[in-house]
C-alpha cells in the first residue's frame, strides 16, 4: 500500500462527488487507528473519515508540531517544562475549515514544516516527554468532545487517549515494506534517501515508540489488527469501513448488514 498511491486516492476522492455519509448526523462515534510509522495510518484515516462522513484527528501532526516548535525555538529536551510552556503559548489547534485540517501554532499553519527531515528525526524523542504527552492527550480529548464524530489516528489512541472508543484498529506492515513506501514518498517530495537509510530510521523509531514509558505504541487488546503489507490502499479503507459498519448496531441496520 504505497503512501503515494494513498495520497493520490485521497486527492481523487476529494474531487469526486461523495456518497451519502455512512454515519447519520445525530450519531456520535469514535474510531481509533494506531500503528507504527509507514503503515498508512494518516491517509487511511482521512479516507475512512470521508467515507463515514465524520472528522479526522491526526495526532501525529500534533507531536510533529511540538517537535518543530522545540527545534525552531532552540528548546532543549532536558527542559520539558519550557517546551510545554511554549506549546501552551502557541495554542496548538486545527483549522477544521481546511481539508485536510491544517494544524496551527500562533495562528500560523505548520503542515509543510512538520514534514521536514529534522522534525522526523526528533519527533519520537519529543513524543516521549511525559509532560508534553499529558498536555496533548488533554487537547485530543477536548477535540473529541468538540467533534464527537471522529476518526483519530496515532500511536496511543485506542490504548490511552480513547480507551472506550467504539471501534479500534491497529495497522501493521513489514518494516522493509514500510521503508520502501516512505522512501518513495520522500523522493516525490524531493528528498533523496536510500531505502536502507529509511529502514534503519523506521526500526529506531519503532523501538523508541514501543519502549517509552508514557503512551507507548501497543496494540490494544480489543483492536482489530490489519496487516497492510500486501493490501492496496482501497482494500485497507474498505476493510475498515466494513468493520465499522459491522460493529455499530445503528449503522448495521441502516446499511442492511
C-alpha positions in Angstrom: 0.0 0.0 0.0 2.4 2.7 -1.2 1.9 6.1 0.5 1.9 7.8 -2.8 -0.9 5.7 -4.0 -2.8 6.5 -0.9 -2.3 10.2 -1.4 -3.5 10.0 -5.0 -6.5 8.1 -3.9 -7.4 10.6 -1.2 -7.0 13.5 -3.6 -9.1 11.7 -6.2 -11.8 11.0 -3.6 -11.8 14.7 -2.6 -12.6 15.7 -6.2 -15.3 13.1 -6.8 -18.9 13.5 -5.7 -19.2 12.0 -2.3 -21.8 9.3 -1.4 -24.2 9.8 1.4 -22.2 9.6 4.7 -22.5 6.2 6.5 -22.7 7.7 10.0 -26.0 9.6 10.5 -25.5 13.3 11.6 -27.0 12.6 15.0 -24.7 9.6 15.8 -21.6 10.1 17.8 -18.7 7.7 17.1 -15.0 7.5 17.9 -12.9 5.3 15.7 -9.1 4.9 16.5 -6.3 3.9 14.2 -3.0 3.1 15.8 0.2 1.6 14.4 3.9 2.2 13.6 5.3 4.6 11.0 4.7 3.8 7.4 1.6 1.8 7.7 -0.6 4.4 6.0 -2.5 5.5 9.1 -2.9 9.1 8.2 -4.1 8.7 4.6 -6.3 5.7 5.6 -7.8 7.8 8.4 -8.6 10.7 6.1 -10.2 8.4 3.5 -12.2 6.4 6.2 -13.4 9.6 7.8 -14.7 10.8 4.3 -16.5 7.5 3.8 -18.1 7.7 7.2 -18.9 11.4 7.0 -17.0 12.3 10.2 -14.0 14.4 11.2 -10.4 13.2 11.3 -7.8 13.9 14.0 -4.1 13.4 13.0 -2.4 13.3 16.4 0.9 12.6 14.8 0.7 16.1 13.3 0.4 17.4 16.9 3.6 15.7 18.0 5.4 16.8 14.9 4.2 20.4 15.5 5.6 20.1 19.0 8.9 18.9 17.6 9.0 21.7 15.1 8.3 24.3 17.8 11.0 22.9 20.0 13.6 22.9 17.2 12.7 26.3 15.8 12.8 27.9 19.3 16.0 26.0 20.2 14.4 24.3 23.2 16.3 21.6 25.0 14.7 18.2 25.5 16.1 18.4 29.0 13.7 21.2 29.8 10.2 19.7 29.2 8.6 22.4 31.3 9.8 25.1 28.8 8.7 23.0 25.9 5.2 22.6 27.3 5.0 26.3 28.3 5.9 27.3 24.7 3.4 24.8 23.3 0.7 26.3 25.5 1.6 29.8 24.3 1.5 28.5 20.7 -2.2 27.4 21.2 -1.8 24.4 19.0 -5.0 23.6 17.2 -6.6 22.6 13.9 -8.4 24.7 11.3 -11.3 22.4 10.6 -12.4 24.5 7.6 -9.4 23.1 5.7 -9.4 19.6 4.1 -7.3 18.0 5.5 -7.5 20.1 8.7 -4.5 22.5 9.0 -2.5 22.4 12.2 -1.8 25.9 13.5 0.7 27.4 16.1 0.4 31.0 16.9 -2.3 31.0 14.3 0.2 30.1 11.6 -0.1 26.8 9.6 2.6 24.2 10.1 1.6 21.5 7.7 4.7 21.8 5.5 7.1 22.5 8.3 6.2 19.3 10.3 7.2 17.0 7.4 10.8 18.2 7.2 13.6 15.7 8.0 14.8 17.5 11.1 11.3 17.1 12.6 11.0 13.5 11.6 14.4 12.8 13.3 13.2 14.4 16.6 9.5 13.6 16.9 9.9 10.3 18.8 12.1 11.9 21.4 9.7 14.8 21.8 6.7 12.3 22.0 8.5 10.5 24.9 8.3 13.6 27.1 5.7 12.8 29.9 4.6 16.3 30.5 4.1 17.0 26.8 2.1 13.8 26.2 -0.2 14.7 29.1 -0.8 18.1 27.6 -1.5 16.8 24.1 -3.7 13.9 25.4 -5.8 16.5 27.2 -6.1 18.5 24.0 -7.0 15.4 22.0 -9.8 14.6 24.4 -11.1 18.2 24.2 -11.1 17.9 20.4 -13.1 14.7 20.7 -15.6 16.5 23.0 -16.0 19.3 20.4 -16.0 16.8 17.4 -17.7 13.7 18.8 -17.9 12.1 15.3 -14.2 11.3 14.8 -11.6 9.0 13.3 -8.4 9.6 15.4 -5.1 8.2 14.3 -1.8 7.9 16.1 0.1 5.5 18.4 -1.8 5.5 21.6 -5.3 6.5 20.6 -7.1 3.2 21.4 -4.8 2.3 24.3 -4.6 5.6 26.2 -6.5 8.6 24.8 -9.8 6.9 23.9 -9.8 3.5 25.7 -13.6 3.4 25.3 -13.6 4.1 21.5 -16.4 2.5 19.6 -14.1 0.7 17.1 -10.3 0.3 17.4 -7.9 -0.6 14.6 -4.2 -1.4 14.7 -2.4 -1.2 11.3 0.9 -3.0 10.8 3.2 -3.9 7.9 6.6 -5.4 7.3 9.3 -2.9 8.3 11.1 -3.2 4.9 7.9 -2.5 3.0 7.1 0.5 5.2 10.6 1.8 4.4 10.0 1.4 0.7 6.8 3.3 0.9 8.3 6.1 3.0 11.4 6.4 0.6 9.1 6.7 -2.4 7.0 9.3 -0.6 10.2 11.3 0.3 11.5 11.0 -3.2 8.3 12.5 -4.6 8.8 15.4 -2.1 12.3 16.0 -3.4 14.2 14.3 -0.6 16.9 11.8 -1.7 17.3 8.9 0.7 18.0 5.2 0.3 15.6 2.5 1.4 18.3 1.2 3.8 18.5 4.6 5.5 14.8 4.9 5.9 14.6 1.2 7.1 17.1 1.9 9.8 15.2 5.1 10.9 11.9 3.2 11.0 13.4 0.4 13.1 14.9 3.0 15.5 11.5 4.8 15.7 9.6 1.6 16.3 12.0 0.9 19.2 11.6 4.4 20.7 7.8 4.4 20.3 7.3 1.0 21.8 9.6 1.3 24.7 8.8 4.8 26.0 7.2 4.9 29.5 4.3 7.1 28.7 1.8 6.3 25.9 3.9 3.6 24.3 3.0 2.1 20.9 1.0 -1.0 21.7 -1.8 -2.9 20.1 -4.9 -2.6 22.3 -6.4 -6.0 23.3 -9.7 -5.1 21.7 -8.3 -3.7 18.5 -8.8 -5.2 15.0 -5.3 -5.8 13.6 -4.8 -5.4 9.9 -1.5 -6.2 8.1 -1.3 -3.7 5.2 1.8 -5.3 3.7 0.1 -6.9 0.7 -3.1 -4.8 0.6 -3.9 -1.9 -1.6 -4.9 1.4 -0.2 -8.5 0.9 -1.3 -8.6 -2.6 0.1 -7.5 -1.3 3.5 -10.1 1.5 3.6 -12.9 -0.8 2.5 -11.9 -3.4 5.2 -12.0 -0.7 7.9 -15.3 0.7 6.6 -16.9 -2.7 6.7 -15.6 -3.4 10.2 -17.0 -0.1 11.5 -20.5 -0.8 9.9 -20.5 -4.4 11.3 -19.7 -3.2 14.8 -22.1 -0.3 15.2 -25.7 -1.5 15.5 -27.4 1.6 14.1 -25.1 1.6 11.1 -25.7 -2.1 10.6 -29.4 -1.6 10.5 -29.1 1.4 8.2 -27.0 -0.5 5.7 -28.7 -3.8 5.9 -25.7 -5.6 7.2 
